[in-house]
Amino acid sequence: MALRRWSDLSGRQRAVLLGVGVVQWLLAARAWWDLAHRRPDQVHGRKGVWAAVIGVNWIGPLAWYRWGRVGSSR
Protein backbone atom coordinates (compact mmCIF):
# COMPACT_ATOMS: atom_id res chain seq x y z
CA MET A 1 0.00 0.00 0.00
CA ALA A 2 1.46 3.32 -1.07
CA LEU A 3 1.69 6.18 1.39
CA ARG A 4 -0.77 8.96 0.78
CA ARG A 5 0.27 12.57 0.77
CA TRP A 6 -1.59 15.40 2.39
CA SER A 7 -2.58 16.65 -1.05
CA ASP A 8 -4.13 13.23 -1.83
CA LEU A 9 -6.58 13.50 1.06
CA SER A 10 -10.09 14.87 0.76
CA GLY A 11 -11.13 17.92 2.73
CA ARG A 12 -13.05 15.73 5.17
CA GLN A 13 -10.05 13.45 5.74
CA ARG A 14 -7.82 16.47 6.36
CA ALA A 15 -10.32 17.90 8.85
CA VAL A 16 -10.55 14.59 10.73
CA LEU A 17 -6.76 14.27 10.92
CA LEU A 18 -6.39 17.84 12.14
CA GLY A 19 -9.13 17.29 14.73
CA VAL A 20 -7.51 14.12 16.02
CA GLY A 21 -4.14 15.87 16.17
CA VAL A 22 -5.57 18.79 18.13
CA VAL A 23 -7.27 16.46 20.62
CA GLN A 24 -4.03 14.51 21.07
CA TRP A 25 -2.06 17.72 21.61
CA LEU A 26 -4.60 19.07 24.11
CA LEU A 27 -4.60 15.80 26.05
CA ALA A 28 -0.80 15.90 26.32
CA ALA A 29 -0.75 19.61 27.22
CA ARG A 30 -3.28 19.05 30.00
CA ALA A 31 -1.34 16.04 31.31
CA TRP A 32 1.90 18.08 31.38
CA TRP A 33 0.09 20.92 33.17
CA ASP A 34 -1.29 18.46 35.71
CA LEU A 35 2.15 16.93 36.25
CA ALA A 36 3.79 20.33 36.68
CA HIS A 37 1.28 21.34 39.35
CA ARG A 38 1.65 18.22 41.49
CA ARG A 39 4.06 17.77 44.36
CA PRO A 40 6.50 14.86 43.97
CA ASP A 41 4.63 12.89 46.64
CA GLN A 42 1.52 13.03 44.42
CA VAL A 43 3.25 11.24 41.54
CA HIS A 44 3.92 7.52 41.14
CA GLY A 45 7.59 7.57 40.16
CA ARG A 46 9.77 10.44 39.03
CA LYS A 47 8.26 13.53 37.46
CA GLY A 48 10.98 13.69 34.79
CA VAL A 49 10.16 10.20 33.58
CA TRP A 50 6.45 10.99 33.45
CA ALA A 51 7.15 14.19 31.52
CA ALA A 52 8.85 12.07 28.84
CA VAL A 53 6.16 9.36 28.88
CA ILE A 54 3.40 11.93 28.35
CA GLY A 55 5.08 12.84 25.05
CA VAL A 56 4.35 9.37 23.61
CA ASN A 57 1.30 9.97 21.39
CA TRP A 58 -1.99 8.87 22.97
CA ILE A 59 -0.50 6.25 25.24
CA GLY A 60 1.58 8.59 27.39
CA PRO A 61 -1.15 11.01 28.53
CA LEU A 62 -3.61 8.17 29.06
CA ALA A 63 -1.00 6.28 31.11
CA TRP A 64 -0.42 9.42 33.20
CA TYR A 65 -4.11 9.71 34.04
CA ARG A 66 -4.39 5.99 34.77
CA TRP A 67 -1.17 5.18 36.65
CA GLY A 68 0.88 8.34 37.26
CA ARG A 69 -1.23 10.35 39.65
CA VAL A 70 -1.68 9.84 43.39
CA GLY A 71 -4.86 11.39 44.78
CA SER A 72 -5.97 14.90 43.82
CA SER A 73 -3.67 17.83 43.12
CA ARG A 74 -5.27 20.17 45.65
Chimera marker file (.cmm) of the C-alpha trace (Angstrom):
<marker_set name="trace">
<marker id="1" x="0.000" y="0.000" z="0.000" r="1" g="1" b="0" radius="0.5"/>
<marker id="2" x="1.462" y="3.318" z="-1.065" r="1" g="1" b="0" radius="0.5"/>
<marker id="3" x="1.690" y="6.178" z="1.389" r="1" g="1" b="0" radius="0.5"/>
<marker id="4" x="-0.771" y="8.962" z="0.780" r="1" g="1" b="0" radius="0.5"/>
<marker id="5" x="0.272" y="12.575" z="0.769" r="1" g="1" b="0" radius="0.5"/>
<marker id="6" x="-1.592" y="15.403" z="2.393" r="1" g="1" b="0" radius="0.5"/>
<marker id="7" x="-2.584" y="16.653" z="-1.054" r="1" g="1" b="0" radius="0.5"/>
<marker id="8" x="-4.130" y="13.233" z="-1.835" r="1" g="1" b="0" radius="0.5"/>
<marker id="9" x="-6.584" y="13.500" z="1.063" r="1" g="1" b="0" radius="0.5"/>
<marker id="10" x="-10.087" y="14.869" z="0.756" r="1" g="1" b="0" radius="0.5"/>
<marker id="11" x="-11.131" y="17.922" z="2.732" r="1" g="1" b="0" radius="0.5"/>
<marker id="12" x="-13.049" y="15.734" z="5.174" r="1" g="1" b="0" radius="0.5"/>
<marker id="13" x="-10.047" y="13.455" z="5.738" r="1" g="1" b="0" radius="0.5"/>
<marker id="14" x="-7.815" y="16.466" z="6.364" r="1" g="1" b="0" radius="0.5"/>
<marker id="15" x="-10.317" y="17.898" z="8.851" r="1" g="1" b="0" radius="0.5"/>
<marker id="16" x="-10.546" y="14.588" z="10.730" r="1" g="1" b="0" radius="0.5"/>
<marker id="17" x="-6.758" y="14.269" z="10.917" r="1" g="1" b="0" radius="0.5"/>
<marker id="18" x="-6.392" y="17.840" z="12.141" r="1" g="1" b="0" radius="0.5"/>
<marker id="19" x="-9.132" y="17.292" z="14.729" r="1" g="1" b="0" radius="0.5"/>
<marker id="20" x="-7.510" y="14.118" z="16.019" r="1" g="1" b="0" radius="0.5"/>
<marker id="21" x="-4.143" y="15.872" z="16.170" r="1" g="1" b="0" radius="0.5"/>
<marker id="22" x="-5.567" y="18.787" z="18.134" r="1" g="1" b="0" radius="0.5"/>
<marker id="23" x="-7.273" y="16.463" z="20.623" r="1" g="1" b="0" radius="0.5"/>
<marker id="24" x="-4.028" y="14.506" z="21.065" r="1" g="1" b="0" radius="0.5"/>
<marker id="25" x="-2.057" y="17.720" z="21.610" r="1" g="1" b="0" radius="0.5"/>
<marker id="26" x="-4.604" y="19.069" z="24.112" r="1" g="1" b="0" radius="0.5"/>
<marker id="27" x="-4.601" y="15.803" z="26.047" r="1" g="1" b="0" radius="0.5"/>
<marker id="28" x="-0.798" y="15.896" z="26.320" r="1" g="1" b="0" radius="0.5"/>
<marker id="29" x="-0.753" y="19.611" z="27.217" r="1" g="1" b="0" radius="0.5"/>
<marker id="30" x="-3.283" y="19.050" z="30.001" r="1" g="1" b="0" radius="0.5"/>
<marker id="31" x="-1.339" y="16.044" z="31.305" r="1" g="1" b="0" radius="0.5"/>
<marker id="32" x="1.905" y="18.079" z="31.381" r="1" g="1" b="0" radius="0.5"/>
<marker id="33" x="0.094" y="20.918" z="33.168" r="1" g="1" b="0" radius="0.5"/>
<marker id="34" x="-1.293" y="18.464" z="35.712" r="1" g="1" b="0" radius="0.5"/>
<marker id="35" x="2.150" y="16.928" z="36.248" r="1" g="1" b="0" radius="0.5"/>
<marker id="36" x="3.792" y="20.335" z="36.683" r="1" g="1" b="0" radius="0.5"/>
<marker id="37" x="1.276" y="21.338" z="39.352" r="1" g="1" b="0" radius="0.5"/>
<marker id="38" x="1.652" y="18.224" z="41.492" r="1" g="1" b="0" radius="0.5"/>
<marker id="39" x="4.060" y="17.769" z="44.364" r="1" g="1" b="0" radius="0.5"/>
<marker id="40" x="6.502" y="14.856" z="43.973" r="1" g="1" b="0" radius="0.5"/>
<marker id="41" x="4.633" y="12.889" z="46.641" r="1" g="1" b="0" radius="0.5"/>
<marker id="42" x="1.521" y="13.030" z="44.423" r="1" g="1" b="0" radius="0.5"/>
<marker id="43" x="3.250" y="11.236" z="41.539" r="1" g="1" b="0" radius="0.5"/>
<marker id="44" x="3.917" y="7.518" z="41.141" r="1" g="1" b="0" radius="0.5"/>
<marker id="45" x="7.589" y="7.567" z="40.161" r="1" g="1" b="0" radius="0.5"/>
<marker id="46" x="9.775" y="10.438" z="39.026" r="1" g="1" b="0" radius="0.5"/>
<marker id="47" x="8.255" y="13.530" z="37.463" r="1" g="1" b="0" radius="0.5"/>
<marker id="48" x="10.980" y="13.695" z="34.793" r="1" g="1" b="0" radius="0.5"/>
<marker id="49" x="10.163" y="10.197" z="33.584" r="1" g="1" b="0" radius="0.5"/>
<marker id="50" x="6.446" y="10.991" z="33.454" r="1" g="1" b="0" radius="0.5"/>
<marker id="51" x="7.154" y="14.190" z="31.516" r="1" g="1" b="0" radius="0.5"/>
<marker id="52" x="8.854" y="12.073" z="28.838" r="1" g="1" b="0" radius="0.5"/>
<marker id="53" x="6.161" y="9.364" z="28.885" r="1" g="1" b="0" radius="0.5"/>
<marker id="54" x="3.402" y="11.927" z="28.345" r="1" g="1" b="0" radius="0.5"/>
<marker id="55" x="5.075" y="12.837" z="25.045" r="1" g="1" b="0" radius="0.5"/>
<marker id="56" x="4.354" y="9.372" z="23.613" r="1" g="1" b="0" radius="0.5"/>
<marker id="57" x="1.300" y="9.971" z="21.395" r="1" g="1" b="0" radius="0.5"/>
<marker id="58" x="-1.994" y="8.873" z="22.967" r="1" g="1" b="0" radius="0.5"/>
<marker id="59" x="-0.500" y="6.255" z="25.239" r="1" g="1" b="0" radius="0.5"/>
<marker id="60" x="1.580" y="8.593" z="27.390" r="1" g="1" b="0" radius="0.5"/>
<marker id="61" x="-1.147" y="11.007" z="28.534" r="1" g="1" b="0" radius="0.5"/>
<marker id="62" x="-3.609" y="8.166" z="29.061" r="1" g="1" b="0" radius="0.5"/>
<marker id="63" x="-1.002" y="6.275" z="31.115" r="1" g="1" b="0" radius="0.5"/>
<marker id="64" x="-0.419" y="9.419" z="33.203" r="1" g="1" b="0" radius="0.5"/>
<marker id="65" x="-4.110" y="9.714" z="34.038" r="1" g="1" b="0" radius="0.5"/>
<marker id="66" x="-4.392" y="5.991" z="34.768" r="1" g="1" b="0" radius="0.5"/>
<marker id="67" x="-1.172" y="5.183" z="36.655" r="1" g="1" b="0" radius="0.5"/>
<marker id="68" x="0.881" y="8.336" z="37.257" r="1" g="1" b="0" radius="0.5"/>
<marker id="69" x="-1.231" y="10.348" z="39.646" r="1" g="1" b="0" radius="0.5"/>
<marker id="70" x="-1.678" y="9.840" z="43.391" r="1" g="1" b="0" radius="0.5"/>
<marker id="71" x="-4.858" y="11.389" z="44.775" r="1" g="1" b="0" radius="0.5"/>
<marker id="72" x="-5.970" y="14.898" z="43.815" r="1" g="1" b="0" radius="0.5"/>
<marker id="73" x="-3.675" y="17.828" z="43.117" r="1" g="1" b="0" radius="0.5"/>
<marker id="74" x="-5.270" y="20.168" z="45.649" r="1" g="1" b="0" radius="0.5"/>
<link id1="1" id2="2" r="1" g="1" b="0" radius="0.2"/>
<link id1="2" id2="3" r="1" g="1" b="0" radius="0.2"/>
<link id1="3" id2="4" r="1" g="1" b="0" radius="0.2"/>
<link id1="4" id2="5" r="1" g="1" b="0" radius="0.2"/>
<link id1="5" id2="6" r="1" g="1" b="0" radius="0.2"/>
<link id1="6" id2="7" r="1" g="1" b="0" radius="0.2"/>
<link id1="7" id2="8" r="1" g="1" b="0" radius="0.2"/>
<link id1="8" id2="9" r="1" g="1" b="0" radius="0.2"/>
<link id1="9" id2="10" r="1" g="1" b="0" radius="0.2"/>
<link id1="10" id2="11" r="1" g="1" b="0" radius="0.2"/>
<link id1="11" id2="12" r="1" g="1" b="0" radius="0.2"/>
<link id1="12" id2="13" r="1" g="1" b="0" radius="0.2"/>
<link id1="13" id2="14" r="1" g="1" b="0" radius="0.2"/>
<link id1="14" id2="15" r="1" g="1" b="0" radius="0.2"/>
<link id1="15" id2="16" r="1" g="1" b="0" radius="0.2"/>
<link id1="16" id2="17" r="1" g="1" b="0" radius="0.2"/>
<link id1="17" id2="18" r="1" g="1" b="0" radius="0.2"/>
<link id1="18" id2="19" r="1" g="1" b="0" radius="0.2"/>
<link id1="19" id2="20" r="1" g="1" b="0" radius="0.2"/>
<link id1="20" id2="21" r="1" g="1" b="0" radius="0.2"/>
<link id1="21" id2="22" r="1" g="1" b="0" radius="0.2"/>
<link id1="22" id2="23" r="1" g="1" b="0" radius="0.2"/>
<link id1="23" id2="24" r="1" g="1" b="0" radius="0.2"/>
<link id1="24" id2="25" r="1" g="1" b="0" radius="0.2"/>
<link id1="25" id2="26" r="1" g="1" b="0" radius="0.2"/>
<link id1="26" id2="27" r="1" g="1" b="0" radius="0.2"/>
<link id1="27" id2="28" r="1" g="1" b="0" radius="0.2"/>
<link id1="28" id2="29" r="1" g="1" b="0" radius="0.2"/>
<link id1="29" id2="30" r="1" g="1" b="0" radius="0.2"/>
<link id1="30" id2="31" r="1" g="1" b="0" radius="0.2"/>
<link id1="31" id2="32" r="1" g="1" b="0" radius="0.2"/>
<link id1="32" id2="33" r="1" g="1" b="0" radius="0.2"/>
<link id1="33" id2="34" r="1" g="1" b="0" radius="0.2"/>
<link id1="34" id2="35" r="1" g="1" b="0" radius="0.2"/>
<link id1="35" id2="36" r="1" g="1" b="0" radius="0.2"/>
<link id1="36" id2="37" r="1" g="1" b="0" radius="0.2"/>
<link id1="37" id2="38" r="1" g="1" b="0" radius="0.2"/>
<link id1="38" id2="39" r="1" g="1" b="0" radius="0.2"/>
<link id1="39" id2="40" r="1" g="1" b="0" radius="0.2"/>
<link id1="40" id2="41" r="1" g="1" b="0" radius="0.2"/>
<link id1="41" id2="42" r="1" g="1" b="0" radius="0.2"/>
<link id1="42" id2="43" r="1" g="1" b="0" radius="0.2"/>
<link id1="43" id2="44" r="1" g="1" b="0" radius="0.2"/>
<link id1="44" id2="45" r="1" g="1" b="0" radius="0.2"/>
<link id1="45" id2="46" r="1" g="1" b="0" radius="0.2"/>
<link id1="46" id2="47" r="1" g="1" b="0" radius="0.2"/>
<link id1="47" id2="48" r="1" g="1" b="0" radius="0.2"/>
<link id1="48" id2="49" r="1" g="1" b="0" radius="0.2"/>
<link id1="49" id2="50" r="1" g="1" b="0" radius="0.2"/>
<link id1="50" id2="51" r="1" g="1" b="0" radius="0.2"/>
<link id1="51" id2="52" r="1" g="1" b="0" radius="0.2"/>
<link id1="52" id2="53" r="1" g="1" b="0" radius="0.2"/>
<link id1="53" id2="54" r="1" g="1" b="0" radius="0.2"/>
<link id1="54" id2="55" r="1" g="1" b="0" radius="0.2"/>
<link id1="55" id2="56" r="1" g="1" b="0" radius="0.2"/>
<link id1="56" id2="57" r="1" g="1" b="0" radius="0.2"/>
<link id1="57" id2="58" r="1" g="1" b="0" radius="0.2"/>
<link id1="58" id2="59" r="1" g="1" b="0" radius="0.2"/>
<link id1="59" id2="60" r="1" g="1" b="0" radius="0.2"/>
<link id1="60" id2="61" r="1" g="1" b="0" radius="0.2"/>
<link id1="61" id2="62" r="1" g="1" b="0" radius="0.2"/>
<link id1="62" id2="63" r="1" g="1" b="0" radius="0.2"/>
<link id1="63" id2="64" r="1" g="1" b="0" radius="0.2"/>
<link id1="64" id2="65" r="1" g="1" b="0" radius="0.2"/>
<link id1="65" id2="66" r="1" g="1" b="0" radius="0.2"/>
<link id1="66" id2="67" r="1" g="1" b="0" radius="0.2"/>
<link id1="67" id2="68" r="1" g="1" b="0" radius="0.2"/>
<link id1="68" id2="69" r="1" g="1" b="0" radius="0.2"/>
<link id1="69" id2="70" r="1" g="1" b="0" radius="0.2"/>
<link id1="70" id2="71" r="1" g="1" b="0" radius="0.2"/>
<link id1="71" id2="72" r="1" g="1" b="0" radius="0.2"/>
<link id1="72" id2="73" r="1" g="1" b="0" radius="0.2"/>
<link id1="73" id2="74" r="1" g="1" b="0" radius="0.2"/>
</marker_set>
